[in-house]
Amino acid sequence: MLFNSLQFAVFFPAAALIYFVIPKKLRCLWLLLASYVFYMSANPKYAVLLLFTTVVTYAGGLLLGRVPENRKKAVLALVFAACLAVLALFKYFDFLLGNLNTALGALGFGAVSSPFRFALPLGISFYTFQALGYLVDVYRGDTEPERNILRYGLFVSFFPVILSGPIERSTGLLRQIRELPEKALWKFERVRDGLTLILFGLFQKMVIADRIAILADQVFDNYRMYEMFALMTGAAAYAIQIYCDFTSYSLMAFGVAKVLDFGITENFNTPYFSRSMREFWRRWHISLSSWFRDYLYIPLGGSRCGKIRRYFNLMATFLVSGLWHGASWSYVAWGGLHGLYQIIGYELKGVKEKINEKLHTKTEALSYRLGQVLVTFGLTAFAWIFFRSPSIGTAFDYIRRMVTKPDFWSFFNGELYNLGLDRTEMNVLIVSLAALFLVELVRYFRKQQLDAFLAEQNLWFRWAVLLALIGAVAVFGIYGPGYDAQQFIYFQF
Amino acid sequence: MKKKIIGTVVFLALAAAFLWKLNDIFSLKQEDGILPMEVFYEQEPGSIDVMFYGSSHTYSDINPAVLWEEAGIPSYDLAGSLQPLWNTYYYMKESLKYQRPKVMVVELVRAIEDRDYIEEARTVTNTFGMKFSEEKVENLKASTAEENVADYLLGYPVYHSRYTELSRADFADYGGDPNGSASKGFYPLFVTKSFESMPDMSQVAEIGELSEKSEEYLRKIIALAKEEDIPLVFMISPYQGIIESEQAVFNRCAEIAAEEGVPFLDFNQMYEDLGLDPASDFAEASHLNYRGSTKLSAWLASWLKEMYELPDRRGGELYASWDQNAADWNQKYENQLLAEEEGWYDLLQLLPESGDGYYTYVISLNGNYDNGEQPLKETLTEIGVPEVIAEQGGVYIGGADGETVLPAGTDGFCHLEWEHSDLEVTVSPGGMIFLYEGENQIRAADGLNVLVYDHFTESLVTAVGFSAADGYSCVR
């Protein structure tokens, strides 16, 4: 079930209320049950895979605690292989087969047909990575192996994060689960703040993401009808869509966890205000970036090695990250492009500094910083074109049209105001984006989420904001029959 | 802690009130299907003797005001456009919880429906007026896919996106016309399309088939009437657009009706009995207009009265709203005659004797209004327009809002404010303007202009000009 569904509106209050009143000993079991109910509401069959990954990594963790040092690597490799095999089978099999068939075709052989068809199990990339992260932590001795299967089961399946992250760590979520029996759960302010975040998440998802998606879909699905500025608008719209879509889910997960008195990773920190691509990756999908940093990039050697090796590590990490997002070459291209951005960033650093020195550029001036933010956003939005396009060829075609066909008149003939959204819808979108921008500014400059900011304000202001958000979601949210609910984009990954 | 609890309760109450108001504003207020059902609940319990059910062929073709005036039969049209038989069945079930009619008439044109689910907008039309009840849930389950039922039941998820089409009526307390509580579900069509003749279906002997779902619900309707022990009548409204395959389906309905002992009135085979005139009695290919519906309703009144020995309820305690409905209908009928009038003389003659005192009329003589050919001045003075206006031009306002005289050539202004609209009349040496709801209603720059507003229906009846240069021909 989605966070913005009627089922969740019934499920969550019921689950939370019972959680608050049952004996402390039962809390873990209750949350585990609730998590499985939540996960199985979409497709009960896939709970088997969740259970498999849980049991295998649980046993792997216990084993790591027992076997001698020289066998640990083998255990780790075995469990990794088992979990990644499941992931590969369900997520990458068709992709691998497709590529194999292309190769066979090129060599003059006939194609192999797929023996089965699977729908991608929800959240599989998220919980697999979460479980594998735990295993590495145990291997490194950062955390004790968890002996209680209920606790561990809850760590892997915790419903606020299972579908779309954040990817939690043993040092964070698992530690809190271990402390669960000692917690004093009910605190008015915390529940209020959690609900405030859920409400703002709903606003971002239903009012902004699902509305701007109409514009982005219109442009990407019909890109041959459009030229430079419409295509740029489409790319920027998709950049905002994917941000609002994903960040709203993370925010709601954060709010849901907060109500239950769990602190989880803040997955996004105003990424589009970044002044460089390096900074962007510190602010975007933080739980995944840090996972790759800690469990892939650094083990490969990280940046404490020669230049070529460092670039190789960077590229490998970003290509794998691309593939993690989806079984298609266009995701790999997206990852590769981001890797390239990083390498070019390193290479140009010296040159850029020299030029700035020569021109006496004031690098702390607002205009310069704003310029950096815009360039970074432009580069990110450009890369998203690969992410959104069905194939690399389409992405290149999109880009070719975007750079070779200037259509200055589209600023004047109303075309940019007519990309899948009518005037009223466009006005709603613009006002909503302005509201989001204000909230992002507060986050950036005051380092506060909306709940913390509102808690400091006067009652009338807090209530006015909350009522406005409730009204906006109720009226301008995109939901109801006739509307094909936009699935949260990140569920597919 | 106490403070927090009070704060939370107050906030939740505020939020609930806010959402309640939003629901009020966004809820659908259409006269098709939804309002008739909502207004049905307001009827005096146990007051209705004849219930009519069905599609638009019911609510446009059968006028309860005529049944009331002809035979004192209190009746009600509980119908929605393109209503399939499953919606009709649940409308019947729902209505029987509130009324105990002596006869139920089901108009069966939509027996031709062969889809399992009709388009969403019509499903909304044929379900949303119902109060929350088991019947409503069942009606929705029969009408739409399982995954939509919860949203339809809540309603709000369906209509919240109406923010692009909100109008003044959405913010008013009552969405229908001012006498809507008495309109008894009838929705007259005041347009006319002329046809040369009636389609002849008398030769179609073929027996067609109903879709499985339609036949299932036709039989359920029959069973319901038997169970409730209420006489049932089936009818097919007369319509020009009928085709042979549809007649074949109606023939099958007739067959089933005969098997079950239900009277079956196929008006496509009974034009002559009704006295329908193809040139004047149809609104378009599917429906009768107000003239045609009067003929059909009068026929039904006498037939029902005779067949079922229905009592004359006029003067009864429970039936004031039917008197009100008849008055409403008569007013609308007179308004229509006035609106259709294209001769200046006849229109002026009609003015004093129509409207039952509810009219405000504005008469102006603009520019070179007198071409010397016709007795304009005399006619005007005859109906009470002061001589100063008849002689030198200007504006005369008479009727329900009292008299105002604004002679031409001087500066004059009059503002009339009504329930939902207003009128500004300005006279200056440069000319004159009738501003009704922001729009100038002067039609003839040189000639006679007449605007009539009806306080009973709270609507503009007509704004028409007669151009002196063209022999006072009508300009709309």
Interface residues (C-beta under 8 A of the other chain):
Chain A: L6 F188 D422 T424 E425 L459 W463 L466 L467 I470 G471 A474 V475 F476 G477 I478 Y479 G480 P481 G482 Y483
Chain B: M1 K4 G7 T8 F11 L14 A15 F18 L19 L22 F26 E120 T144 N148 A150 D151 Y152 Y156 P157 V158 H160 S161 Y163 T164
